[in-house]
Amino acid sequence: MSEDVQGWLTPRAVAAEAGVSQEFDLSQCVREPIHLLGGVQSYGALIAARWDDAVVDTVSRNAAEVLGRAAGELLGRPVTELIGDEQWALARESAEAVTDSGAAAPQEGPASSGVLPLTLDGEDDEGQRGSRLFDVTVHRNGDLLVLEFEPRAEGGPFVFQNFYPRVRRALQKLQGATDVTECCAAAVREIRTLTGYDRVVAYRFDGRDGPGQVIAEDRSEGREPWLDLWFPASDIPPQARRLYARNWIRVIGDVDDRTAGLVPELRADTGEPLDLSASVLRTVSGYHLEYLRNIGVASSMSVSLLHEGELWGLIACHGDEPRRLSPEVRAACEFFGIALSLQLAAVAGREEADELARNRRALASVLARLTSGAPDDWMRPGSGLVELLDADGAVLLRGTETLTAGAPLPDALPGLPARLAQDGSVGGVWSSDRLPEVLGLKPEEAEAEGIPAGLLLLPFNRDGDLLAWWRREQPAPREWAADPSRPVRTGPGGERLTPRGSAAVYRATVRGRSAPWSPAQRAVAGELWREVSGLLTRQVVALEARNTELARTNEDLDSFAHAAAHDLKEPLRGISNAAAFIVEDAGTVLDATSLRRLTTVRRLAERMDGLLDSLLHFSRLGQVGLEREALSVDEVLDDALVVAGGRLAEQGVTLVRPAALPRLRADRERLREVLENLLVNAAKYAADEGAGERRVWVEAVRTAVPGQAREEGGGAGADGGTVTALVVRDNGIGIPAGQQADVLQLFRRLHRRDERGGGSGVGLAVVKRIVERHGGRLWLESPAAAPDADCGGGPGTAVWFTLEEPPEARP
C-alpha cells in the first residue's frame, strides 16, 4: 500500500472528506456526546413509548419507509395501534427479563436488552397488503421502553440447531488457549469465521485512558498487517470507552449510511436528544465515520472485552463492503465477547495465582530472616527483600532514619511520599509504574531530579514510617500506526484523522516508565505488611518492657549511688577524725609503725571521701535536669579556662584555638564541666619533658560519626551523615586503641593514682554522661595528627563529642 495519503482513500471516502470542514478540532471529538447524536442507522427504525401507557414519545423519521407508518402518525399515539396489545406485552416482558427488578433508570455497567420477533401488518412497495417480520431489540430507558425494528433478513427463519455447533466449536477452541495472546488469536479467527468480515483484530488498552496495541489479527489476503502496532489513545476517546463498557457489541452497517433523525429532536423533560447509550441502531459520530473511511473500512463491528468491570480491550472487525448482521449473529458475537472476557480473566487469574504462589514462597524465606533480626537487618544484603518484588532497590523510612538495600538510593526518593500527598493508609499498597507522569514531570525532568520511574509504597503507620521498593526507567520501543503526538494530518480535504497502517509505521520510544507492578506483587506486599506489623508490634512491646525495666534499674542505681555516697561520708569522717585524734593524743607513746598505719587510715578515709564525692556528683548528673540554651562555645571555653587555665600553665601546655567555635544548644554549666575535664586531662597527660612543645587544640569540625560510635547507640549522626563535632586534642602520651573504651568507665585509670597528677578516674565518665544526656555521642582517637606538623610531642589523644545545634546555626 502506498504511503501517499491519497492512496489510502477510496473515491467515496475522498468525496466524503471533501464535504466536511477544512479544519479538524480533535478536542471537539473528545468532547462530543456520542450517546446524544439524535439519530439511528437508516436500515432500521426506532420507537420510544412510555412504559406506563404505551404512548409514543420519540420516533425515527424513517418510520414510514421501514414500518409503513409516518412518524407524525405515530407520535403521541399508543404504540399498540402499530404492534397490538399482545406484542406490546411481550416487549415489556422481554425488557423486564433483562432489567434488574424492572428498574426505571439506566444501570451502570453493561446495558441489558432483549430481542424478539414482531409482525407488522401493512402494504409493501407495490401496494399489496401483508405481514412483515421484524427483529425488535428492546431495552428500558428511564420511563420509556425503546423498540428498535430491523427488517428480518432474507434466507428463512433462524434455526438455532444449525447455528449452535459453530458457536460451540469456537468456544471450545477458546477454552483450549493457555495465555492471553493465544486466547485473542483464537477469538479473532472464530469471529471472522462467524461474521465474514475482512479484518478482525484484538486490541488491548494500556491502562484505562491509554493507547492500544493490536495483539492478535486475522485478515483477508491483500490487507496489510497491523499485528503489534500501537494506536493513539485519541482514536477511542473517553466517552466512547464508557459506551463500549456499557455495550458488549456495536455494529456499523455502512459508513456512508444516511442517518435517520429522531422526532422530536429534543425531549421536553430534558431539553436533550433521547439517550441512545444502549441502542443497537445508534447513529455514528462523524469523526468516527471519517476515521473508518480513511482506513478504507465500509462496515465494522466492535465487541467489548471487560475485566473487573473495566474496558480491557476490543475485538474490532472491519469490512470492505457494507454488511448487516442479524440479531442472532450479533448475539453470538456478544456471547463470544462475554466468554472471551471470562476466559481472559481466568487466564489472568491463573497466571496471577502461579506468580503469587512463587512470591509467597519467597516471602516465607524473607520472613524466616526477618523474625530473628531488627528492622536494620531487613536491609542487609542477602535478606531477599529487594528480590521479593523484583525491584532495583528498597528503602525503609523510620522516624528520621533512612535505611536502604539494593542499588544506590535515588536522591529524591525519601521525599516522594509527601510529594505524592499520600495520607499513609496503613497497610494499603500504593504503586505506580509511571511516577514522572503522576508527578506531572517529563521523563528528562524526573531523571534530572533523581526520581525513579516505578515506586511501590507500604505505609507502616500514620507517622510516615514506611517501606518502599523502586524501579529504574525501562524505555520501551513501540511501533505506532501513526505519530501519537500528531493524530491529525493534512489529507485531500484538509486536516483529517491520520490514515493508519504498517506502511506508515512511526517508531518511538516510551520513557518515564518502569516494569509494571503485578497484582501478585501488590498482594504479597500487603501480606508482608501484615507479617511485619505483627513483628514490629511484638518488638515494640518487648522494647517498651525492657525500657521500663531499664528505667527502673537506672533509677534504683542512681538512688543507691546517691544514698551510698551520702550515708557513707559521715562514718568516713568519723574514721578520719578518730585517727587524727589518736595521733594528736597518743603520738608520743606510739611507735613509728603505729603512727604510720594511723596516717594511712586517715589518708585512705580522705581518698574514699573524694571517691564518694565523685560518685555523688556522677549520680546527680542522671537526676538533675538540663537547662538547654543557645550559647557560644567560645564563651563557655573562656569560663572553663578560669579553672583549667592554671593547670595548663603549670604543665607548660599551650592552648590553640584555630577558629571561632560555633553556637550550640546545651546546658551552660554542664558544657563548662566537660571542657574543664578535657583540658585538665590534656594537662595531666601532656608529653614528657624534652618531647617538644606541649599543645592542646579546641575546635569544631564537620564530620561523620564513626561506625564504632554508631554501634554503641543511635544519636546524632547515627545515619552516617555529617554533624558538627567539638574536638579537644593534644600531642600528649596518647591512649592505646585497646584501652580507649576502659578510660570512659567510672573509676578507671590507665596509671597508678599517684601518677600523672593523680585523680579518681571519674572525669571522662562524667564527660561521657553529660554528652549522652544532651543526646550526643563521644568517641576517642589516638594517635591524632596535630594540625602543626612541626609541633613535636607524643601521638596525642583526640576526644570528639557531638551536641545539638540550634536551627539557626545549621548549614
Disulfide bonds with the S-S distance in Angstrom:
none
